[in-house]
Amino acid sequence: MIKSISMSTFQKKHLEKKLNLIDVRERDEYDSGHIPGAQNLPLSDFQSIYQTLNQEKDYYIVCQSGSRSLMASQFLTAKGYHVINVEGGTSAWTENLEQ
């Protein structure tokens, strides 16, 4: 089962404490604006780069609206990673985005 968190709950937690956040949007989407502190691992490259993640850590997965992050969360969960899908995606983030 995939764990999920609403963007409003995630945002409160993320602003209090730095969380391990993976943005699975493509590089150009990420470059146009992303949640502060997010690491970009595009879904299109996921199968070749997911091993760079530490299986001992918890990761929050985000995309633009929640669909790609759900796919990435399903993939990582099947590989034994501890992940939480952020529902609503970057479009639901209410603070300023980094560029």
N, C-alpha and C positions, 0 to 999 in steps of 0.2 A: 504494500500500500504506500502511496506517495503522500508524504507530509506536505501540507500547504500552510501558508500564512497570508493574511490579508496585507495589502500594501500599507494601510494605516498602522497596523500593529508592527509590521517590519520597520517602518519609518521611525517609530518611537524607539524601538530597540536599537536601530542603527545609529540614531543620533546620540544615544546614551553611551554606546560602546561600539567600537569598530568590529564589524562582523565580516566573515569571509563571504564576499559577494562575487558571483560569477555572472557576467553579462554575456549571453549567448547570441546577441545580435551580430550582424556582419560589421566589419571594421568601419565602414563609412557611416553606418547608423550610430555606432558607439562614438566615433569621432565628432558627430554632430551634437552630441550631448548625452551624458551618462550620469548615473547616480555616483556621487563622490565615493571614492575608494573601490569602485567596481573594477574587477579584472576582466578583460575581454578574452573570451575563448569562443570564437564563432561556431555556431552549430554545424556549419558546413565543413569545418575542420575537426570536429569533435572526436571522431574515432581515432585520429592520429595524435591528438594532444591531451586527451583526458588523463593519461597516466602521469602527467605533471602534477596532478592534485594529490594531496596527502590523504590517505584513507582514514587517518586518525582524527581528522578535523571535520567539523560540520560546515557545510556550504549552503548558502542561499543562492538560488538560481533565478535570474530575471531575464526577460526579453522586453519587447515593446508592449505586449498586451497580455501575455501569459501562455500562449499556445506553444511556442518553441521552448520556453522554459519547462513546461510540463513534459515535453518529449525528452529534453535533456535530463530532467529529473528521473524519468522512468529508466532511461539508459544507465545513468550513474547508479541508481538504486540496484539495478540488476547486476552491476559490476561490484557491488559491496560498499559503495560510498554512502555517507550520511548526508542527505540533502533535503532541503526544504524549498518547495516551489513558492515563489512570491507571486500571488494572484494580482492581476491588474497590470503588472509590468511597469516599465518606466513611465508610461503615459499616466499612471495613477500617482506618481511621485509629486508631492506638492512643494517641495523646496527647489532651490536652484540646481540645475544640472551643471556638471563640469564639462569642459571641452578640451 
